[in-house]
Amino acid sequence: MLDELNVAVGYRTAWGETLVFCHGKKQEALSCSGEGLWTGSIRRFDPRKGYAYAVVRDGRCVRREWKGHSLAGIPSGCRRAVIADRWNDMHGDQPFYSSFFTGTVFARPAPVPVPGELLGPGNVMFATEAANIRPGQVLAICGSAGILGSWKRPVPMYDGHYPVWKAAFPGILPGTEYKYVIADASTLEILEWEQGENRCFRYVPELLNGESGACGGALYVLDDRPPVFNTAPWRGAGTAVPVFSLRSSGSFGIGEFSDLRLLADWAAVTGQSIIQLLPVNDTTMTGTWADSYPYNANSTYALHPQFINLEMAGLKADDTYRRLREELNSLPTVDYDRVNKAKMTYLRELYAKKKKNVAESAEYFLFFKENSHWLVPYSVFCCLRDEYGTADFTAWKGWKNPSPAKIRAFAEAHPDEVGFWYFVQYHLHLQLLDAGRYARSKGVALKGDLPIGVGSTSVDAWLYPSLFNLDSCAGAPPDDFSAEGQNWGFPTYNWERMAEDGFSWWKARLGKMSEYFDAFRIDHILGFFRIWEIPAGFPGGLLGHFSPALPYSASELRSAGFDMEGAGYVLRAGEPAFLDCLFIEDRKRPGYYHPRIAARDTESYSALPDSLKETFDRLYEEFFYHRHNGFWKESALTRLPALLSSTDMLACGEDLGMIPASVPEVMEGLKILSLEIERMPKAFGAHFADPSGYPYLSVCSTSTHDMTPLRAWWQENPEVTGRYWREVLGKTGEPPADCSPEICREIVRRHLESPAMLAILPLQDWLSVDARLRYGGNPGDERINDPSESRHYWRYRMHITLEDLLDSSEYNSMVRDMVFLGGRGK
């Protein structure tokens, strides 16, 4: 504990603003001592705890730092410290500060903190941030003083609090010049000097309190600005595959969390750095294959029991078990019903035998303590769902809107029943945690998926109905995936209510994800700007509208020539659905109207006189492409920063489809990686995107789970394939009927050579490059989802085992060479 911490930080505030020092729940106002230098003295400060600065006006925080500071590592014997600090704005290389890099790709093998004896009174500690230091390298300091190597031999800095690097010295004189360098960790050979002029060390006079010499009896800390290096940007490769699609010799008819270990081994062997998964939350609503849809979770926390490895949970395999496992594992696709029914039967048996030992373990006690806030309600939900035979909680007598006390009382009255679900979730947690840690040890990160919606009959909607608009469904307007649009069946969010407590529901959700994942995909990131909202009970997505939105008033439309009174082309609030309309009345603001999406395909539009058609076209163009740009930008900037600041995971957005102009601007500002798909160009009028022109902060891929893989796409539309053959690949004549391994390799190569930070390809497309390993049946069988099917069965499984894939040394060498020749993984 420091008796006193004196701080000085440069920040130019506006009139009426004050800089405050925030630690724990305390805020201490600083004093401005001229030219934007703020100083203050903090009594009894614990250096193990972080702190941050904020700008306050009229008692309200108006700006915070991107991330806070830490003085961790200062020894207990140090009583006083002074720090020449700096305001932490978001770095241009912010993604490198994510756990994807700091915890996996660039993780330090054996971090070493600054030795305590170097942190004595009168010494100077240099601290600076540098995340983009590769394995085998070290940040070092080199300067004019002998103690700094006399510009010849750099002094390595300590990485105990990486990505912050620290070094401490006695007797640094004012005027000493220095620079930061990247050096070889073994030889200390300088690999690169930082950009810019030499730095010059100066004490901040306001921190010296008139003392002679350096800083008297205090440790002087210089929180230096991060160095800038001209290092070639790191680029990596990865594989996208759902957990349920994995196949190993030991899995039980479906991929399991334990199979991720084998997949991580393969990724490491082939030079890949990331495995992208679909959502892994529990989706059990009906107990049938209709629950195979991974984006309709019954809980934003609970993991799906189908992913459990029964033997790792303690099951002793007998002949009956082995025969059933072999039978289910030999099926070409997942038999969702049989797999889940069998696993639940075995889990019940396992619980009866193991529950006492598990419940008495210290690990289980800690798991329950840290997760009870969601685990207890989820387990009660599962019990009631099974008791009533439905997940529709409005049909549960007396349980439509339960109080927390009522839920706790049920759990206490039915300890064995709810205990079963605690038991299952505990083992799922251990197995996914183990898979993530193992992958990380191989230099491979797991990337999770954050669905934009939650089920209308989920635990979340049951417990927190005020956070959702349960009378509306989220979806998507017509696009390349579906000509009729999509109705996903999820309630939309009550963002105003969520904002009241600082989006705590979202922050807790991301916090749970970060226990397992180092990166995450924001499903339908446009939903944080605006969502396509459809009245509950309406089919498809054609009768939806954007929310939030700025619908036209009746007077605006009247002045344009459209009279809303009694018009037959208006779908009024509360009326039954009909598609032949031009405008949809806003249900929350009577007298305001949204143009219907794709209205030009209606008979009502055809019946308009030409002059009104032109007027409608102008209104339509203005409404869908211009009117909301600034409005939606402001909407996203009230939501996304709060969420992103709550996690260290690398954020990647799915930004395909009908994109407002503000989306790429906001994503770039927040350093969220975009998604780039060659078949879905973002440039107006383009047939295909150009991978060589992708932005660095992006994920590029050959396809997504909502699209056909490469080989099936090649056969989908001969006209489109022919255009790609000639315009993109530069070939002549007609393309071959099948996408050969050679063609697949060329397409994959183009993606690997793109500037995108990450090239994450579907497993099916990785396998397509080899004639021996590619799937031998109909390429269409490898499609994971078809968005045009409202009740699609998600059941694709890879056709070979992960063990066989690992044993394919010639193929693995080829993939590794492709990755490295593409400049990735280095």
Secondary structure, 3 states (H helix, E strand, C coil): CEEEEEEEEECCCCCCEEEEEEECCEEEECEECCCCEEEEEEEEECCCCCEEEEEEECCEEEEECCCCECCCCCCCCCCEEEEEEECCCCCCCHHHHCHHHHHHHCCCCCCCCCCHHHCCCCCEEEEEECCCCCCCEEEEEEECCHHHCCCCCCEECEEEECCEEEEEECCCCCCCEEEEEEEECCCCCEEEECCCCCEECCCCHHHCCCCCCCCCCCEEEEECCCCCCCCCCCCEEEEECCHHHCCCCCCCCCCCCCHHHHHHHHHHHCCCCEEECCCCECCCCCCCHHHHCCCCCCCCCCECHHHCCCCCCCCCCCHHHHHHHHHHHCCCCCCHHHHHHHHHHHHHHHHHHHHHHHHCCHHHHHHHHHHHHHHHHHHHHHHHHHHHCCCCHHHCCCCCCCCHHHHHHHHHHCHHHHHHHHHHHHHHHHHHHHHHHHHHHCCCEEEEEECCCCCCCCHHHHHCHHHEEEEEEEEECCCCCCCCCEEEEEEEECHHHHHCCCCHHHHHHHHHHCCCCCEEEECCHHHHCCEEEEECCCCCCCCCEEECCCCEEHHHHHHCCCCCCCCCCEECCCCCCCCCCCEEECCCCCCEEEECCCHHHCHHHHCCCHHHHHHHHHHHHHHHHCCCHHHHHHHHHHHHHHHHCCCCCEEEECCCCCCCCHHHHHHHHCCCEEEEECCCCCCCCCCCCCHHHCCCCEEEECCCCCCCCHHHHHHHCHHHHHHHHHHHCCCCCCCCCCCCHHHHHHHHHHHHCCCCCEEEEEHHHHHCCCCCCCCCCCHHHHCCCCCCCCCCCCCCCCCCCHHHHHHCHHHHHHHHHHHHHCCCCC
